[in-house]
């Protein structure tokens, strides 16, 4: 691995625990996968990777998934995915509301999940990203020793005829 890339790569602590209403709740902290070869300070993108990128197999899996993921999560509705790791990004974006002319600031998310067979699943759905983060916050990050079985689902949106892509935890 290139020495410059190796020095910029870091995996920060997955979660910190807090006591809330008598329950131990894990709050996610942002981990970094800062393999940013351009070091652009204007890049307002947060990156999270739960896989050890010093492991060549994991690194290859992530790089290949970034170029051509095996599946789109939306195409896997109802399918069980035994997740062992993830790469997630959050980017600040803005757009102009056509009705009001107001500049609206928002965040775009990308979520890549990896299963026990090394297959990759990707989505740009903010609601799917949010549901995954909720599971991680309460159950911890999945890994090879403790995979998390997730099932992509569609849930109704407030607008008639629209749906959100989310993840449902399969309990054994």
C-alpha positions in Angstrom: 0.0 0.0 0.0 1.3 3.5 -0.8 2.8 5.1 2.3 0.9 8.4 1.8 -2.4 6.5 1.7 -1.5 4.4 4.7 -0.7 7.5 6.8 -4.0 9.1 6.0 -6.1 6.0 6.7 -7.5 5.7 10.2 -10.3 3.9 11.9 -11.5 5.7 14.9 -13.4 4.1 17.8 -16.8 2.7 16.7 -19.0 3.8 19.5 -19.1 5.3 22.9 -21.6 4.1 25.5 -23.9 6.3 27.6 -26.5 5.5 30.2 -30.0 6.7 29.2 -33.2 5.9 31.1 -31.5 3.0 32.7 -30.5 1.5 29.4 -27.0 1.3 28.0 -27.2 3.0 24.6 -24.3 3.2 22.2 -23.9 6.5 20.4 -22.1 6.2 17.1 -19.0 8.3 16.6 -17.8 9.2 13.2 -15.0 6.9 12.0 -12.8 8.1 9.1 -11.7 6.4 6.0 -9.6 9.2 4.8 -8.0 7.8 1.7 -8.4 11.2 0.1 -5.5 11.5 -2.3 -6.2 15.2 -3.0 -6.6 16.4 0.6 -9.2 19.0 -0.5 -10.1 21.1 2.6 -13.3 22.2 0.9 -14.4 18.6 0.6 -17.2 18.5 3.2 -17.6 14.8 3.1 -17.5 12.6 6.2 -16.5 9.0 5.6 -17.0 6.0 7.8 -15.5 2.6 7.3 -15.9 -0.3 9.7 -13.5 -2.6 7.9 -9.8 -2.9 8.6 -8.3 -1.4 5.4 -4.9 -2.7 6.4 -6.3 -6.1 5.4 -5.7 -6.5 1.7 -8.8 -8.6 1.2 -11.0 -5.9 2.8 -9.3 -3.1 0.9 -9.9 -4.9 -2.4 -13.5 -5.5 -1.4 -14.1 -1.8 -0.7 -12.3 -0.6 -3.9 -14.2 -3.0 -6.1 -17.5 -2.0 -4.5 -16.8 1.7 -5.1 -16.3 0.9 -8.8 -19.0 -1.7 -9.3 -21.1 -2.9 -6.4 -22.6 -6.3 -6.6 -26.2 -5.2 -5.8 -28.3 -2.1 -5.3 -30.1 -2.4 -1.9 -33.3 -1.2 -3.6 -33.2 -4.4 -5.8 -32.9 -6.6 -2.7 -36.3 -5.8 -1.0 -37.1 -8.7 1.3 -33.7 -10.4 0.9 -31.7 -11.1 4.1 -28.2 -9.6 4.1 -25.8 -10.8 6.8 -23.8 -7.6 7.1 -20.2 -7.7 8.4 -19.1 -4.2 7.6 -19.9 -0.9 5.9 -18.6 2.2 4.2 -20.8 5.2 4.6 -20.4 8.8 3.5 -22.2 12.0 4.3 -21.8 15.1 2.1 -23.2 18.6 2.7 -25.2 19.7 -0.3 -27.5 22.6 -1.2 -30.2 23.2 -3.7 -32.6 26.0 -4.6 -36.3 25.4 -3.7 -38.1 26.1 -6.9 -41.3 27.4 -5.1 -39.6 29.8 -2.6 -36.2 30.5 -4.3 -34.7 29.7 -0.9 -31.3 27.9 -0.7 -31.8 24.7 1.2 -28.9 23.0 2.9 -29.1 19.3 3.3 -27.0 16.1 3.5 -26.6 13.4 0.9 -25.7 9.9 2.1 -24.2 6.8 0.5 -24.2 3.5 2.2 -22.3 0.4 1.2 -22.9 -2.8 3.1 -20.7 -6.0 2.9 -22.0 -9.4 3.6 -20.4 -12.6 4.9 -19.6 -13.7 1.3 -17.9 -10.4 0.4 -20.7 -9.2 -1.7 -21.4 -5.4 -1.7 -24.8 -3.6 -1.5 -25.1 0.1 -2.2 -27.7 2.9 -1.9 -27.9 6.6 -1.9 -31.1 6.5 0.2 -31.0 8.9 3.1 -33.7 6.9 5.0 -31.8 3.6 4.5 -28.6 5.3 5.8 -30.5 6.6 8.8 -32.0 3.2 9.6 -28.6 1.6 9.5 -27.1 4.2 11.8 -30.0 3.6 14.3 -29.2 -0.1 14.4 -25.5 0.6 14.9 -26.2 3.1 17.6 -28.1 0.6 19.7 -26.5 -2.8 18.7 -23.0 -1.8 17.7 -21.2 -2.2 14.4 -21.4 -5.6 12.8 -18.3 -7.6 12.0 -17.2 -11.0 10.8 -17.6 -12.5 14.3 -21.0 -10.7 14.9 -22.8 -10.2 11.6 -26.1 -8.3 11.6 -28.9 -9.7 9.5 -30.7 -6.9 7.8 -33.7 -7.0 5.4 -34.3 -4.0 3.0 -38.0 -2.9 3.1 -40.1 -0.2 1.6 -42.2 1.9 4.0 -44.9 4.4 3.0 -44.0 8.1 2.8 -46.3 11.0 3.7 -46.8 11.7 0.0 -49.3 9.3 -1.5 -47.7 6.6 -3.7 -44.1 7.3 -2.5 -42.0 5.0 -0.4 -38.9 5.1 1.7 -36.1 2.5 1.5 -35.2 1.3 5.0 -33.6 -1.6 6.7 -35.3 -4.0 9.1 -33.4 -6.0 11.7 -34.0 -9.8 11.4 -34.1 -11.2 14.9 -33.2 -14.9 15.4 
